[in-house]
Amino acid sequence: MANILRLASLSVFFFFIIYSPLFSNALSDCNGPCRDLNDCSGQLICIDGKCNDDPDVGTHICRGSSPSPPTGNCQPSGSLQCQGQIYPTYKWSPPVTSSTKAKLTNNDFSQGGAGGGPSECDEQYHSNSERIVALSTGWYNGGSRCEKMIRIKASNGKNVTAKVVDECDSMRGCDEEHAYQPPCKNNIVDASDAVWSALELNKDVGIVDVTWSMA
Ligand SMILES: *[C@@H]1O[C@H](CO)[C@@H](O)[C@H](O)[C@H]1NC(C)=O
């Protein structure tokens, strides 16, 4: 019995020897290890054991340095209740290829429009005559695709390039910032009127299957 106790306390001791240096240093920067937000520098918060931008603060300090998603892990990561309905939330989207399958939806990027707050990339509202899109959270990838062009192809043979300006939030929704809409699915290209008309699609259809790639 005494031996077992000694063994147990030894392993606890070694656990601290091994793991404490991880946390005893100064505050962690982007992707650095953390247990809670006190371990992260500045406005960063602790997400899944790593310091990252706080979506509620909307900073892009860690833009482009977020870890790449484990491929194939596009399962719902949680759920959100919205006006009595339960919606899945998604942290990741399917991998981006030269022909990424997506659902095209229509978004209003203008101030006072049905799209909610200003665009995530530049904190600005946009005219719906610009060829612009919002991408699901996984594809938005913490802002790494902001201001980049993507090419969208419709099954009618038409294609168009459009600029990424916003996130179609797959993790949050049902609040003022998201115009009280439920969270997005993880495979959404939410496009302006200009994108729909360039593809010669009728936005009143609501949702159309398309493919996209980085332009
Ligand atoms: C996009 O459409 C143009 C015609 O508008 C065509 O010439 C071009 O080959 C298409 N590009 C792709 C990648 O499908």
The ligand as a Gaussian input file, in Angstrom:
#p B3LYP/6-31G(d) Opt

LIG

0 1
 C      -14.765000      31.696000     -66.635000
 O      -15.649000      32.236000     -67.601000
 C      -14.999000      32.769000     -68.752000
 C      -16.070000      33.377000     -69.620000
 O      -16.738000      34.374000     -68.909000
 C      -14.243000      31.689000     -69.471000
 O      -13.551000      32.221000     -70.572000
 C      -13.262000      31.043000     -68.528000
 O      -12.629000      29.944000     -69.150000
 C      -13.950000      30.564000     -67.268000
 N      -12.946000      30.143000     -66.335000
 C      -13.031000      29.007000     -65.650000
 C      -11.890000      28.714000     -64.762000
 O      -13.996000      28.269000     -65.726000

